[in-house]
Amino acid sequence: MSLLPKPAEFRKTYSDDENLAAELPDRPIASLRDLQYLYGRLYTLATAGGGEFAPYLTPEKSTDLFGEPESLAILRVDLTGDDPKLDPKHPVEFQSYSREDVEAVAHAWYDAARGFDHSITHRTGAGKEPEKVAEYLYQRLTYWAADEVIQKAAAEHEDGWIVEELAELGDRDGVKETIVDAVKRQLEGSTTALTTVAVKLEPDRDYELPGACGTTVFNEAMRTRKRSKLVSKNAATNSIGQATDLVTGQDGPTVGTAEDPLNYFLGKQLEKFPGLDPDEAWRSHPVSEDVAVTLMNASTFIDVCSYYTLESNVYYLPYFFGQPTPGDARELYTALYKVADEEDLTPVEQMYSDYNPQEWDDPDGDRLQFYVAAVLQHQTKRYDVFGDEMNASLMHPVELAREHCAILSSWAFDDTADLPNPDVRPALPVHEEWSLLRTDVETMLGLIAGGTYFQSTFATPDDDDTVSADDLRIQALVASLSGGSIPVERVLEEYADRLIEESDEDDEGFPSMFVAMQHAQLCAFAAAGLLTGEDESLTKPAEYATSQMQLDTTQRARTDGGSKAVKRAQKLEQFLDDTPALATENPQRRGGFLLGVLVGQVSSYQQSSENRSTTLVDQYSIKSVTGSKIERLASDVLDKNVVYSRENRMSSTMYAEVVDKLVETLPRAERDGGWDIDTSELRYYYALGVAYGMNNWISDEEADEQTDDDAIPDTNE
């Protein structure tokens, strides 16, 4: 059960702008720490209210105990006489812990592996037997009240005698046995509970819990102990010093070992720094004690705005640009509450679903921004951080999703779009069963946010569950969420490796659908402005969605293939013109693509007309294509095409529109310094050509084929 009040309740509680403004940061959100501080303040206001001790309490740690039987174990101590004593009739009382008990119990959790809780209230482990529950109750007197830090804090408080008498009671003989007997009489079986102390301070008053007994001594001691842990951890024993708080800008004592919800500053790094003094950590990351605790309280909202994919925690933290206003605080709390309340959607999808620029006083959509990062844990408390972007926009992943769907709706993929000829198939195949070939923006946004968008097309590591520091999948995910950049050369390398993987594993033949998904993705990356690289033609967006139909065709096409060849020539010319990477200025890339087209078309002919199980696609696999072999491969494929042309008594050659362009392109590629194109780049565009060629089907094309007997004469001869 969550302690978070519903947005309407939060608005009602904090309806006064002046009072709410006093609880918010007094400067613009400019760093991750500023944002964490804002989240911590909102969470504290929502769960513990205001006040000086509220940030130190952790009521959310035991909401699972609400309504459970025997979930609150209370040791009743009478301090009205000369000596402290347990209540003679009911030294121990069990109750069902409820929301109404939260403030009175005043629980401040601490990692059990490192010690007891900061508050006198302590949570037991799960399913403890009566003897263990009794031991926890007894330790409220011996461990907590007698702790050196607690005793020091009590000595400085006017009601410190209360803590001192509790410690004195713990030293008396027979007290532990009395507690054990009392617990055994009331508790059958095991329980998980908060164990605490209720004190009777006046004869005419009842036993009262720590947060409701009319004194701040328990909370002061709790705060002192919690603060003590902010200056000591691992090798650091006293990391404290005078500095300027990096969140508030105020001078004063600062601490260096505060917990960090993102494991960003406190975790061990892979690098080692000889001579580094952990006690001087406050110098590089100075925050005051109160700020440090508030940052820790941000963990709930930080966690709900993160999700796990690609072995990394991806953080997508919303905020409004500028200094937070009361209106911003209410809207941000509403957004965070909805994300926390949603189990099926990622924070990216939830924010897109709920975002309303008018209601959020953000008509231009530029005030709502996000902090984006991905944190990869290598081993215990050793992390890598991918990206660190403060000013990401919700529109970055949305734009990528829209561009991807727009590409799929263009003539290059959609057979209902404005094709160069109504009888021509799209350039590349599509199928609804393939996730990246569906034209739904919200679905695509979910694939992007969840990482499937990159897992579907990029190479898979040798160990499927391994993500390395240079894994392009997680880097591309962060770039897509934050509007960063993705090196196109590495993308093509990933694509080629993945296609080789699929070719080796796929018994169904050439991985045309993977090529189609990759090309749609590559075009979307370019259209969204995410690609970077030295060759501008590789990063320039394709023009499939805006291109005009090509009407001119070569006389050669009319002569050698009738209307069928005309249609093919129109489509090929259109695709080459609309794809900047395949421009005539790039003869090697263009040549690799055209060779792939011819291989794909001849292979389709071999399958359909000759019923061959082994085709040119099998003979000339993606892996076999390299710059040093491309000329020989092209010669073999051209020769094979000539053989089939003669067998079919063609007036010239089959697929002349491809042959002519290939024959014209290959010599230019060689003249430009030889085939020095990157192998991955060549393989990808060769594969793109094969997929194009295999999809180059035209209705009734067998009936439309021309031979020497019925060829149309060339009137220009």
C-alpha positions in Angstrom: 0.0 0.0 0.0 1.3 3.4 -0.9 1.4 6.4 1.4 1.1 8.8 -1.5 -2.1 10.8 -1.4 -4.1 11.1 -4.6 -3.3 14.3 -6.6 -6.6 15.9 -5.6 -5.8 15.4 -1.9 -2.3 16.8 -2.4 -3.7 19.8 -4.1 -6.2 20.4 -1.3 -3.5 20.0 1.4 -1.2 22.4 -0.4 -3.6 24.8 -1.9 -1.9 27.8 -0.4 0.6 29.0 -2.9 2.7 31.0 -0.4 3.1 28.1 2.0 3.9 25.6 -0.8 6.4 28.0 -2.4 8.3 28.1 1.0 8.8 24.4 0.7 10.3 24.4 -2.8 13.7 25.2 -4.2 14.3 28.9 -4.6 16.3 28.6 -7.9 15.9 27.0 -11.3 16.4 23.2 -11.8 19.9 23.1 -13.3 21.4 19.8 -12.2 20.5 16.2 -11.3 21.0 17.1 -7.6 18.5 20.0 -8.0 16.0 17.6 -9.4 16.5 15.0 -6.8 16.1 17.6 -4.1 12.8 18.7 -5.7 11.6 15.1 -5.8 12.6 14.6 -2.2 10.7 17.7 -1.1 7.6 16.6 -2.9 7.8 13.1 -1.5 8.3 14.3 2.1 5.4 16.8 1.8 3.1 14.0 0.4 4.0 11.3 3.0 5.4 13.0 6.2 4.2 16.5 5.8 6.3 19.5 6.7 8.4 20.2 9.7 12.1 19.8 10.5 12.1 16.1 11.2 9.9 15.0 8.3 12.7 14.5 5.8 14.4 12.1 8.2 11.5 9.8 8.6 10.8 6.8 6.3 7.1 5.9 6.7 7.0 4.2 3.3 9.3 1.4 4.4 6.5 -0.4 6.3 3.3 0.3 4.4 3.2 -3.4 3.7 2.4 -4.0 7.4 -0.8 -1.9 7.3 -3.7 -4.0 8.6 -1.5 -7.0 9.4 -2.1 -8.7 12.8 0.5 -8.2 15.4 2.4 -5.8 13.1 3.1 -3.2 15.8 4.9 -4.5 18.9 5.1 -1.9 21.7 7.2 -2.0 24.9 5.4 0.0 27.6 7.8 1.8 29.9 6.6 3.8 33.0 8.9 6.8 33.7 6.7 8.5 36.3 8.5 7.1 39.4 12.0 7.4 40.8 13.1 4.5 38.7 12.1 3.4 35.2 10.0 0.2 35.0 8.0 -1.9 32.6 4.3 -1.6 33.0 3.5 -4.3 35.6 0.3 -5.5 34.0 1.0 -5.2 30.3 4.7 -4.7 29.6 4.2 -5.6 25.9 1.3 -4.7 23.7 0.6 -5.9 20.1 -1.5 -4.0 17.6 -2.3 -4.0 13.9 -0.2 -1.2 12.4 -2.3 1.4 10.5 -1.9 4.6 8.5 -3.0 6.5 11.5 0.0 5.2 13.5 2.6 6.5 11.1 3.3 9.9 12.7 3.3 8.6 16.2 5.6 5.6 15.4 8.1 8.0 13.8 10.1 5.3 12.0 13.4 6.1 10.4 14.7 3.0 8.5 18.4 2.0 8.2 19.9 -0.9 6.2 19.7 -3.9 8.5 23.0 -5.3 7.2 24.7 -2.2 8.6 22.9 -1.9 11.9 19.7 -1.0 13.7 17.2 1.6 12.5 17.9 5.3 13.3 14.7 5.7 15.2 13.8 4.0 18.4 11.2 2.2 16.3 12.9 -0.7 14.5 11.5 -3.1 11.9 12.0 -6.8 12.4 13.0 -9.2 9.7 10.3 -11.2 8.0 8.5 -13.9 9.9 10.2 -13.7 13.3 9.4 -16.1 16.1 8.4 -14.7 19.6 11.9 -15.0 21.1 13.3 -12.9 18.3 10.6 -10.3 18.5 11.2 -10.0 22.2 14.9 -9.6 21.5 14.2 -6.7 19.1 12.0 -5.0 21.8 14.8 -5.4 24.4 17.3 -3.9 22.0 15.3 -0.7 22.0 16.7 -0.2 25.5 20.2 -1.7 25.0 21.1 -1.0 21.4 19.3 2.2 20.6 19.0 4.0 23.9 22.6 3.0 24.9 24.1 3.9 21.6 27.0 6.5 21.9 25.5 8.8 19.3 22.0 8.6 20.8 23.4 9.3 24.3 25.3 12.3 23.1 22.2 13.8 21.4 20.2 13.1 24.5 22.7 14.9 26.7 22.2 18.1 24.7 18.4 17.9 24.9 16.3 19.2 27.8 14.3 15.9 27.9 17.4 13.7 27.5 16.7 12.1 30.8 14.0 10.0 29.0 16.6 8.3 26.8 19.0 7.9 29.7 16.3 6.1 31.9 15.5 3.8 29.0 19.1 2.8 28.8 19.2 2.4 32.6 16.2 0.1 32.4 18.0 -2.1 29.8 20.8 -2.8 32.3 18.6 -4.2 35.0 18.4 -7.9 35.7 15.2 -9.7 34.7 14.0 -7.1 32.2 14.8 -9.2 29.2 13.1 -12.3 30.7 10.0 -10.2 31.5 9.8 -9.1 27.9 10.2 -12.6 26.5 7.5 -14.0 28.7 5.1 -11.2 27.8 5.7 -11.7 24.1 5.2 -15.5 24.3 1.9 -15.1 26.1 0.5 -12.9 23.3 2.2 -14.0 20.1 1.5 -17.4 18.6 3.6 -18.3 15.6 5.7 -15.7 13.7 5.2 -12.1 12.7 6.8 -9.2 10.9 6.5 -6.0 12.9 7.6 -2.6 13.9 9.0 -2.8 17.4 8.9 0.4 19.4 8.6 1.9 22.9 5.6 3.8 24.4 6.5 5.9 27.5 4.3 7.1 30.4 5.7 10.5 31.4 3.0 11.7 33.8 0.8 9.7 36.2 -2.4 11.0 34.6 -1.2 10.4 31.1 -1.4 7.3 29.0 1.5 5.4 27.4 2.5 7.4 24.3 4.5 6.5 21.2 7.8 8.3 20.3 6.3 10.8 17.9 3.2 11.6 20.1 4.6 11.9 23.6 5.0 15.7 23.6 8.8 15.9 23.4 11.2 16.0 20.4 14.0 14.0 22.2 13.3 10.8 20.2 13.3 12.6 16.9 16.3 14.7 17.8 18.3 11.6 18.7 17.1 9.9 15.5 18.1 12.8 13.4 21.6 13.0 15.0 22.2 9.3 14.4 21.0 9.5 10.8 23.3 12.5 10.2 26.2 10.6 11.6 25.9 8.1 8.8 26.2 10.8 6.3 29.9 11.4 7.1 31.1 7.8 7.5 30.9 4.9 5.1 33.4 2.3 4.0 36.9 3.9 4.2 35.5 7.4 5.1 35.2 8.0 8.9 34.5 11.7 9.1 33.8 13.2 5.7 32.6 16.6 6.8 33.8 20.2 6.2 32.8 23.8 5.6 31.7 24.5 2.0 28.9 25.9 -0.2 26.0 23.5 -0.5 25.7 22.6 -4.2 21.9 22.6 -4.0 21.0 25.5 -1.8 24.1 27.7 -2.4 24.4 28.3 1.4 27.7 28.1 3.3 27.9 25.7 6.2 28.8 22.2 7.2 28.6 19.7 4.3 28.9 16.0 4.2 30.5 13.7 1.6 29.0 10.2 1.9 25.3 10.8 1.5 23.3 8.0 -0.1 22.5 8.5 -3.8 19.3 7.1 -5.4 21.1 6.8 -8.8 24.3 5.3 -7.4 25.9 8.2 -9.3 28.3 9.7 -6.8 28.8 7.2 -4.0 29.3 3.9 -5.9 32.7 2.5 -6.6 33.9 3.3 -10.0 36.0 1.1 -12.3 38.8 3.6 -12.2 41.2 3.8 -9.3 42.7 7.1 -8.0 45.8 6.6 -5.9 46.0 8.9 -2.9 42.3 9.7 -2.9 41.2 10.5 0.7 37.6 9.4 1.3 37.3 11.8 4.2 37.7 14.6 1.8 34.7 13.5 -0.3 32.7 16.5 0.9 35.0 18.8 -1.2 33.9 17.3 -4.6 30.3 16.7 -3.6 29.3 19.1 -0.8 25.7 18.9 0.5 24.4 19.9 3.9 22.9 17.2 6.2 19.3 18.3 5.6 19.8 18.4 1.8 21.5 15.0 1.9 18.5 13.4 3.6 16.1 15.1 1.2 18.1 13.6 -1.7 17.7 10.2 -0.1 13.9 10.7 0.1 13.8 11.2 -3.6 14.4 7.4 -4.1 10.7 6.5 -4.4 9.9 8.9 -7.2 13.3 8.3 -8.8 12.6 4.5 -8.8 9.1 4.8 -10.3 10.6 7.0 -13.1 13.1 4.3 -13.9 12.8 0.9 -15.6 15.1 -2.0 -16.4 16.1 -2.9 -19.9 19.3 -4.1 -21.5 20.7 -4.9 -18.1 20.6 -1.3 -17.2 18.4 1.0 -15.1 17.1 3.7 -17.4 16.1 7.0 -15.6 13.5 9.3 -17.2 12.9 12.0 -14.7 10.3 14.8 -15.6 10.4 18.4 -14.4 9.4 21.8 -15.5 12.1 24.2 -16.8 12.9 27.1 -14.5 12.3 27.7 -10.8 9.6 25.5 -9.5 6.3 27.3 -8.9 3.5 26.0 -6.7 1.5 25.2 -9.9 4.5 23.3 -11.3 4.8 21.4 -8.0 1.2 20.3 -8.1 1.3 19.2 -11.7 4.6 17.4 -11.3 3.3 15.6 -8.2 0.3 14.5 -10.3 2.5 13.2 -13.1 4.8 11.3 -10.6 1.8 9.9 -8.9 0.4 8.5 -12.1 3.7 7.0 -13.1 3.9 5.4 -9.7 0.4 4.1 -10.1 1.0 2.5 -13.5 2.5 -1.0 -13.7 2.4 -1.8 -17.4 3.8 1.3 -19.1 7.3 2.7 -19.0 7.6 6.3 -17.7 8.1 7.4 -21.3 4.8 5.9 -22.4 2.9 7.1 -19.3 4.1 10.7 -19.7 3.2 10.7 -23.4 -0.3 9.3 -22.5 -0.9 11.9 -19.8 0.8 15.0 -21.2 -1.5 17.9 -21.7 0.3 21.2 -22.7 -2.7 23.3 -21.9 -3.5 21.9 -18.4 0.2 22.0 -17.6 0.7 25.6 -18.5 3.0 24.5 -21.3 1.3 25.5 -24.6 4.5 25.2 -26.6 5.5 21.9 -25.1 9.0 23.2 -24.2 8.8 23.6 -20.4 8.3 20.0 -19.6 11.8 18.5 -19.7 13.5 15.3 -18.6 16.7 14.1 -17.1 17.8 11.0 -19.0 20.5 8.5 -18.1 21.2 4.7 -18.0 23.2 3.1 -15.2 24.7 -0.3 -15.8 25.8 -2.3 -12.8 28.8 -4.5 -13.5 29.1 -6.0 -10.1 28.3 -5.0 -6.5 28.4 -1.2 -6.3 30.4 -0.8 -9.5 28.6 1.2 -12.2 28.8 2.7 -15.7 26.7 5.7 -16.6 25.4 6.1 -20.2 24.5 9.7 -21.0 23.7 12.5 -18.6 21.2 14.7 -20.3 19.3 17.3 -18.3 17.3 19.0 -21.1 15.7 16.1 -22.9 12.3 16.6 -24.4 9.3 14.3 -24.4 9.2 14.8 -28.2 12.6 13.2 -28.8 11.4 9.6 -28.6 7.9 10.6 -29.9 9.5 12.2 -33.0 11.5 9.0 -33.6 8.4 6.9 -33.3 6.5 9.2 -35.7 9.3 9.3 -38.3 9.5 5.5 -38.2 5.8 5.1 -38.8 5.9 7.7 -41.5 8.6 5.7 -43.3 6.5 2.6 -43.1 3.6 4.5 -44.6 5.6 5.7 -47.6 5.7 4.1 -51.0 9.0 2.3 -50.1 7.1 0.1 -47.6 3.3 0.5 -47.9 1.6 -1.0 -51.0 -1.4 1.3 -50.4 0.8 4.4 -50.7 1.5 6.5 -53.8 3.7 4.0 -55.6 5.6 4.8 -58.8 3.3 2.4 -60.6 0.0 0.9 -59.2 1.1 -2.6 -60.2 4.5 -2.4 -58.4 5.2 -3.9 -55.0 6.8 -1.6 -52.4 10.6 -1.6 -52.3 10.8 -3.6 -49.1 8.5 -6.1 -47.5 6.3 -5.5 -44.4 4.4 -7.7 -42.1 2.3 -7.0 -39.0 3.9 -9.8 -37.1 7.3 -8.0 -37.1 7.4 -5.5 -34.3 9.2 -2.7 -36.2 7.0 -3.0 -39.3 3.8 -1.8 -37.6 2.6 1.8 -38.2 1.2 2.6 -34.7 3.0 5.5 -33.0 2.2 4.5 -29.4 3.3 0.9 -30.0 6.5 2.2 -31.6 7.1 4.5 -28.7 6.8 1.6 -26.3 9.3 -0.4 -28.4 11.8 2.5 -28.3 11.4 3.1 -24.6 11.6 -0.6 -23.7 14.7 -1.3 -25.8 13.1 -3.8 -28.1 13.5 -1.2 -30.9 17.3 -1.7 -30.7 17.3 -5.4 -29.7 15.4 -6.2 -32.8 17.9 -4.8 -35.3 21.3 -4.5 -33.6 23.8 -7.4 -33.2 23.3 -9.7 -30.2 26.3 -10.1 -27.9 27.9 -13.6 -27.6 26.2 -13.8 -24.2 22.7 -12.7 -24.7 22.5 -11.4 -21.2 25.7 -9.3 -21.3 25.8 -5.6 -21.9 29.2 -4.0 -22.1 30.2 -0.4 -21.6 30.4 0.2 -25.3 27.1 -1.6 -26.2 25.5 0.5 -28.9 22.0 -0.7 -28.0 22.0 1.1 -24.7 23.8 4.1 -26.1 21.2 4.4 -28.9 18.4 4.1 -26.4 19.7 7.0 -24.3 20.3 9.0 -27.5 16.7 8.4 -28.7 15.3 9.5 -25.3 17.5 12.5 -25.0 18.0 13.7 -28.5 21.6 12.7 -28.5 23.6 11.3 -31.4 24.3 7.9 -32.8 27.3 7.2 -35.0 26.0 5.9 -38.3 29.2 3.9 -39.0 28.6 1.8 -35.8 24.9 1.4 -36.7 25.8 -0.1 -40.0 28.4 -2.4 -38.3 25.7 -3.6 -35.9 23.2 -4.1 -38.8 25.7 -6.2 -40.9 26.6 -8.4 -37.9 23.0 -9.0 -37.0 22.1 -10.0 -40.6 25.0 -12.4 -40.7 23.7 -13.9 -37.4 20.3 -14.3 -38.8 21.6 -15.7 -42.1 23.5 -18.4 -40.2 20.6 -19.3 -37.9 17.6 -18.8 -40.1 16.3 -21.9 -41.9 13.8 -19.8 -43.7 16.3 -18.2 -46.1 17.4 -14.7 -46.5 16.5 -12.4 -43.6 14.5 -9.9 -45.7 12.3 -8.8 -42.8 15.3 -7.9 -40.7 16.7 -5.8 -43.5 13.3 -4.1 -43.8 13.2 -3.3 -40.1 16.8 -2.0 -40.2 16.3 0.2 -43.2 13.1 1.7 -41.7 15.0 2.3 -38.4 18.0 3.8 -40.2 15.7 6.2 -42.1 13.9 7.1 -38.9 17.2 7.8 -37.1 18.2 10.1 -40.0 14.8 11.9 -40.1 14.9 12.5 -36.4 18.3 14.0 -36.6 20.0 11.4 -34.5 22.7 10.1 -36.9 26.2 11.6 -37.0 29.1 10.7 -39.3 31.7 12.0 -41.7 29.7 11.1 -44.8 26.7 13.4 -44.9 24.9 11.1 -47.4 24.7 8.4 -44.8 23.0 10.7 -42.3 20.7 12.6 -44.7 17.0 11.6 -44.5 15.5 9.5 -47.2 12.7 11.2 -49.3 10.3 8.3 -49.7 7.4 10.1 -48.0 7.7 13.3 -50.0 9.0 12.2 -53.4 7.3 12.7 -56.7 6.5 9.8 -59.1 9.2 9.1 -61.7 7.7 9.1 -65.2 10.7 8.7 -67.4 12.0 5.3 -68.3 14.7 4.1 -70.6 14.0 2.9 -74.1 16.2 -0.1 -73.2 13.7 -1.1 -70.5 10.8 -0.9 -72.9 12.7 -3.0 -75.4 13.9 -5.7 -73.1 11.0 -6.3 -70.8 7.9 -4.6 -72.0 5.7 -2.8 -69.5 7.1 -5.1 -66.7 10.6 -3.7 -67.1 9.2 -0.2 -67.4 7.6 -0.6 -64.0 10.7 -2.1 -62.5 12.9 0.7 -63.9 10.5 3.4 -62.5 10.7 1.9 -59.1 14.5 1.4 -59.1 15.1 5.0 -60.3 12.7 6.3 -57.6 14.4 4.3 -54.8 17.9 5.4 -55.9 16.8 9.1 -56.1 15.0 9.0 -52.8 17.9 7.3 -50.9 20.8 9.8 -50.5 23.3 7.1 -49.5 22.8 5.5 -52.9 23.4 8.7 -55.0 25.7 8.5 -58.0 28.4 10.3 -56.0 28.7 7.1 -53.9 29.6 4.5 -56.6 30.9 1.8 -54.2 27.8 1.8 -52.0 25.6 2.1 -55.0 27.4 -0.7 -56.7 27.0 -3.0 -53.7 23.3 -2.3 -53.6 22.7 -2.8 -57.3 24.6 -6.1 -57.1 22.4 -7.2 -54.3 19.3 -6.2 -56.3 20.4 -8.4 -59.2 21.2 -11.3 -56.9 17.8 -10.9 -55.3 15.9 -10.8 -58.6 17.8 -13.7 -60.2 17.3 -15.7 -57.0 13.5 -15.1 -57.1 13.6 -16.2 -60.8 15.5 -19.3 -59.8 12.9 -20.2 -57.1 9.8 -19.4 -59.1 10.8 -20.5 -62.6 13.3 -23.3 -62.0 12.2 -24.4 -58.6 15.7 -24.4 -57.3 16.3 -24.8 -53.6 19.8 -23.3 -53.8 20.0 -19.9 -55.4 22.4 -17.0 -55.9 21.5 -15.7 -52.5 22.8 -18.9 -51.0 26.0 -18.8 -53.1 26.8 -15.2 -52.4 25.9 -14.7 -48.8 26.2 -11.4 -46.9 29.3 -12.7 -45.1 31.0 -13.5 -48.5 30.8 -9.9 -49.7 34.0 -7.8 -49.3 35.7 -5.1 -51.2 38.3 -7.4 -52.5 35.8 -9.9 -53.8 33.0 -7.6 -55.1 34.3 -7.4 -58.7 34.5 -11.2 -59.1 31.1 -11.7 -57.5 29.6 -9.1 -59.8 31.1 -10.9 -62.9 29.7 -14.2 -61.8 26.2 -12.8 -61.2 26.2 -10.9 -64.5 27.3 -14.1 -66.3 24.5 -16.1 -64.7 21.9 -13.5 -65.7 23.1 -13.7 -69.3 22.7 -17.4 -69.3 19.1 -17.2 -68.1 18.4 -14.4 -70.6 19.5 -16.7 -73.4 17.6 -19.6 -72.1 14.5 -17.5 -72.2 15.3 -16.1 -75.7 15.4 -12.5 -74.4 16.2 -9.8 -76.9 18.9 -8.6 -74.5 19.3 -9.4 -70.8 16.9 -10.1 -68.0 16.6 -7.2 -65.5 18.3 -4.8 -67.9 17.4 -1.8 -65.8 19.6 -3.2 -63.0 22.3 -4.6 -65.2 22.8 -1.3 -67.1 23.2 0.7 -63.8 25.5 -1.9 -62.3 27.7 -2.1 -65.4 27.9 1.7 -65.4 28.6 2.0 -61.7 31.3 -0.7 -61.2 34.0 1.0 -63.3 33.5 4.3 -61.5 33.8 2.6 -58.1 37.1 1.1 -59.2 38.4 4.4 -60.7 37.7 6.2 -57.4 40.6 4.4 -55.7 39.5 0.8 -55.6 37.0 -0.8 -53.3 38.0 0.8 -50.0 34.5 1.0 -48.6 34.0 -0.3 -45.0 33.1 -3.9 -45.2 30.1 -3.6 -42.8 28.8 -0.7 -44.9 29.2 -2.7 -48.1 27.5 -5.8 -46.6 24.5 -3.8 -45.3 23.8 -2.1 -48.6 24.3 -5.4 -50.5 21.8 -7.0 -48.1 19.4 -4.0 -48.7 19.7 -4.7 -52.4 19.0 -8.4 -52.0 15.9 -7.7 -50.0 14.8 -5.1 -52.5 15.4 -7.5 -55.4 13.6 -10.4 -53.8 10.6 -8.2 -53.1 10.5 -6.9 -56.7 7.5 -8.9 -57.7 4.9 -7.6 -60.3 1.5 -9.1 -60.8 1.2 -11.3 -64.0 4.9 -10.7 -64.8 5.4 -14.1 -66.3 2.7 -13.3 -68.9 4.3 -10.0 -69.7 7.8 -11.2 -70.4 9.1 -10.4 -73.9 11.2 -12.6 -76.1 13.0 -12.1 -79.5 9.8 -13.1 -81.3 7.7 -10.2 -79.9 10.2 -7.6 -78.8 9.4 -4.0 -79.7 12.0 -2.6 -82.0 14.2 0.3 -80.8 13.1 3.2 -82.9 16.2 5.2 -82.1 18.5 2.8 -83.9 
